[in-house]
Amino acid sequence: MLAAHSSVTPMNQSDPWQTTPLFRNLTQAELAQITQDMIERHYLPGEIIFHEGDAGQLFYLVKSGQVRIFVNGLDGSETSVILMGSPGQMFGELAVIDGLPRSATAVAMHDTILYTLTREAFSAHIRTIPQFSLNFLQELSTRLRYNTRQMDSLASLGVPQRLARKLLELAQNYGQARADGVTIHITLTQTDLASLIGATRESTNKCLRDFRQQQWIRISQGVITLLDPEALRAQVAG
């Protein structure tokens, strides 16, 4: 991975942040208070945003691009925790709140633009804007539910079921409906997929081949299209 050399510019307050869950129901004045403290940072593909163990000085929001959050195992392997690619998604909040080192590493997978708040600014707005605090707690609750679901998936489902569930999730978050199915507009290698479902690359590749042979999915130039989502749901149900 490359070291981060992001370019930094002030936030453009004309961006439609009112539609972002974290800023839902804020007044224009409250939104302006927060956005004036936000800095736009640009990252190139492969640039590290922060390392596991770093001090947590910044809170991040996605403007565009794609971020992978992962942890390193004792054997040097990587396990992906979550992908961030939807505008307004937040990450890096835990270290900003508790002051402890980063619990994972974040890397830009494509050209990525993020907005950041310093720990001091974030804390000040949390204390003084009640609606912002409520929105933040709701986003944390959503993340907790997602992580609980992921842990349940790893504990109770086999690799085919985990892969089917992950493909359906990616289609929901990043998919575009077409005449023959739903195309996932996110670039993932087979290694990335394996990391996301907690499986080996070999077992993930076997499941992908099986899904293709069943004509449940199509893979063309690394892009996955779900041809039969109902069959994948049935696979998850087992």
N, C-alpha and C positions, 0 to 999 in steps of 0.2 A: 504494500500500500504506500501511497505517496503522503508526504506531510502536507498539511493544509496550508495553502497560500491564498486565502480568500480575499477578494476585493470587497471593500466596505463602502457603502453609501447610505445617506439618511433614507428613512422610509418615505415612500410616496403616499401621502395621506389620501389621495384620490382612489386608492385601491378599495374594492368593495368588501371591506372587512365586516360590515354589518351582517353579512350572511354567514360569517364564521361562527360556529357554536360558542367559542370562547368569548366572543364580543356580542352575543345575542342580547337584545333589549337594553343595550347601553345607550345613553343619550349621546348626542353629537359632542357635547362638551367632555363627557367622560371618555369617549373614544379618542378625542383629540389629546387628552392628558396622557393616554397610554401610547398612542402612535408617535407622539413627539419624542418619546424615549426609545423608540425601536430603530434598530440599525439593519439595513439590508446587506447580506453577505453572499457572495457568489463563490461556488465551489465547482471545480472541474471533476470529471469522472475519476474515481479512485482516490480522491483526496479525503483524508481523515478529518472529520469534524471535531471529534474528541476521542481520546483513548480511555479504555477502562483504567480506573485508578487516578485519572486526572482530577484536579480540583474543579468543582462545578460552579463556574462563575456566570454562565449564560443559560437562559431559557430560550428555546427555539420554536419557531412556527414555520411550517412549510409554505412557501409561495408557489414554487414550481420545482419540477425535477423529482428525484427519487432518492431516499435515504434508507440504508439497511442498518439495523441495530443488531449487534451480535455480541456474544460472550465467548471467551476462549476457554477451552477445557485444559486440564492438566497435561494432556497428551499433545497439545498444540492445535487441536481441532477447533473449528468454529461452529457455533450453534446460533442460527439467526433467531432473534426474539420477535421481531416485527419489521415490516416494511412500511415506510412512510412515503406517500406519494400524492395524497389528496390535499389540495390547498386548505390551509387552516389547521392541519394536524399539528399537535404539539408534542415535543419530546424534550428530554433533558431536565424535566421538572423536579425529579426526586432529589438530585444533588443540590439544586438551588434551594429546595425547601429545608432539607435536613443538614446541609453543610458537609455531608460525607463525600468521599471520592466517588467518581462516576462508577456505576455498577456494570457498564457495558461500553462497547465501542460503537461509534457511529461513522459511517462512510457514505459519501455521495456516489451513487451508482451511475448517474448521468450528470450533465450540466444542471446544477441545482442552485436555486435561490432561496435563502432562508432569511427570516426576520428574527432578531434577537433582542432580548431584554436583559440587562444586568440583574444580578441577584438583588441589589439594593433597590433598583427601580421596580422590579417585580414585587418585592415585599411591600414597598410603599403603596402601590396600586391595590394590592390585595387588602391592605388595611383600610384604605380610604374609599374604595368603590365596592359596596356590598354586592351589586349585581355581578361584577367581575369575579368576586370570590365565589358566589354561587355557581356561576358558569364553570369556573375552574374545578370545583368539587364535582360537578356533574360529569365533566370530562374525565376526571380521575376515576369516578365510578364506572364509566364506560370502559376505561382501560382495564380496570380490575376485573370486570365481567369477562372481557376478552381473554385476559391472561388465565383466568380460572377455566374457561372453556378450552384453551390450548392445553393446559395441564391435564384436564380430563381426557382430551383427545389422545395425548401421548400415553396416558396410563391405561386407557381402555380399548383403544382401536388398533388394529393392525395397520401395516404400511399401506395397503390398497385403500383402506377406509380413510386414513389420514390424508393421503394424497388427493382422493376425491373431494374431501371436505375442503382442503386448501385451494384446489382449483375452483370450486364453487365460490369460496370466499373472495378469491382474486377476481373472478368474473363479476361478482357483485360490486366490488370496490373500483375495479379498473376496466370493466368490460364494456364493449360496444356491440349492440345487437346488430346482426346482419341476417340476410335471408337464410343462410345455412347454419347459423349458430351465433354464439357470443365469442368475440375475439378479445383476448386479454391484452390490453395495450400496456404491457410492462415487460421489460426485458429481464428474463431470468434464465440462468444456465441450469443444467440438471443438478449441478452441485449446489446452487442456490436453493432449488426446490428441496433437495435432500436435507439441507440444513434447516429449512423452515419446518419440515415435518419430523425432524429428529430421527432420520433414517440414513442408511449408507447410500452412497451414490449408485452402487450396483443394484440394490433393491428398488430404489426409486426408478432407475432406468428400466428395470424389468416391468414394473407397474405401468410406466408410460407406454412401453411396447404393447402390453396387454390391452390397455385402454385404446390404443390406436387400432389394434387388430379387431377389437370389438366395435370400432367406428364410433366410439364415444367422444374422441378428440381428434384433432388434426394438428400437426406441428409442421410449420413451413417457415424456414429461415429463422428458427428460434421463437417464432410467435405461435402461441397455443390458441386454438379455437375449440370451444366446447360445442360439439355437434349434437350431443344427447344429454343435456343436464339432468333429465329425469333418471336416466340410467346411473349417473353419478350419485344422485341423491339416494337411489335404491342401494348403491354400493355402500354408502355411508351407513344406512340403516341396517345393512348386513343381513 
